[in-house]
């Protein structure tokens, strides 16, 4: 890709990156945070579960102590000890390492059955209660640490989101500045090109006047001289061939000069209020072009035109139609079906004039370039210098119209022009 094209594409690349960044950042942050938060959530859930089990063990211990102190039924005391053992078993099963001290204290508390020394029973109960409180304190610290870890992850994620958003915003700002610089530069280039085109158009119109005076005037006296010379050379076939070659060269010079003149003058400003009856112009063009088409073996078909007027002079319209139809005849090729169809259709506030041929169509990629001056299709041997379609483009666009072409190798090419309807008087 050329450097210029790459620089023009830079703002769009930056815009795509910014949009992708703003779109993908929340998704990435969410997945990253979920991966980091998962261990902390697991630790917090485990701590909360352990705290619940420890609270249950502490409750059952208090129940067993109360049952002993009240000298109740032995069955109630056994039930309380059984529930205490079950609660402790559930807690111990959830730990990675068995709580040995707590298990020993529970075993001693169970052995101090009623009838033993009251002080020993009280000490074993206090020992078990102290260890349970220590376990509760440790579980609370673990839960607090897990909660703090989660808060730290949330804060870090927010900082990361803010940093990435700042990065994308900065990138968008840089892209906007680059785009502004490129747009400004492009505007300056377009303005310079416009000035150059205006200068060239003016020079070309001046050149057209000089051509008309300096070339066409001398040629006007050469042609009658060739006719006189041809009559005096009766019987000399070599001389007649030379005269015919000279005449063909003069015809070619005249054709080139006429084409240059039409192209130069087609850029002039249209006359205010000019108008042309499209039906009458097409009828006149058909009478002019029919002999040329018949000579080349091409069927020329003009469909019935609507009775409307376009905002273009009749002379300029004839130049447009002549160029399009002659172009179609010239490049129709040698296929078995040689047909050129010209039609005009009213659409909204304009008239679309199209010329369709049954030839081979345009080479791929030439749909725009074919309207530039001096551009001809590769391998073309037909006479011309590539100004016909450029002339059409200048005439139509100077009347606020449009030009274009559709091409298909199986159906030929269709050149079309849109011209605005003339305003009603």
Secondary structure, DSSP 8 states (H G I E B T S, - for coil): --HHHHHHHHHHHHHHHHHHHHHHHHHHHHHHHHHHHHHHHHHHHHHHHHHHHHHHHHHHHHHHHHHHHTT--HHHHHHHHHHHHHHHHHHHHTSSS--HHHHHHHHHHHHS-TTS-HHHHHHHHHHHHHHHHHHHHHHHHHHHHHHHHHHHHHHHHHHHHHHHHHHHHHHHHHHHHHHHHHHHHHHHHHHHHHHHHHHHHHHHHHHHHHHIIIIIHHHHHHHHHHHHHHHHTTT-HHHHHHHHHHHHHHHHHHHHHHHHHHHHHTTS---TT--EEHHHHHHHHHHHHHHHHHHTT-EEEE----S-EESS-HHHHHHHHHHHHHHHHHT--S-S--EEEEEEEEETTEEEEEEEE-S----TT-TTGGGSTT---TT--SS--S-HHHHHHHHHHHTT-EEEEEEETTTEEEEEEEEEB----
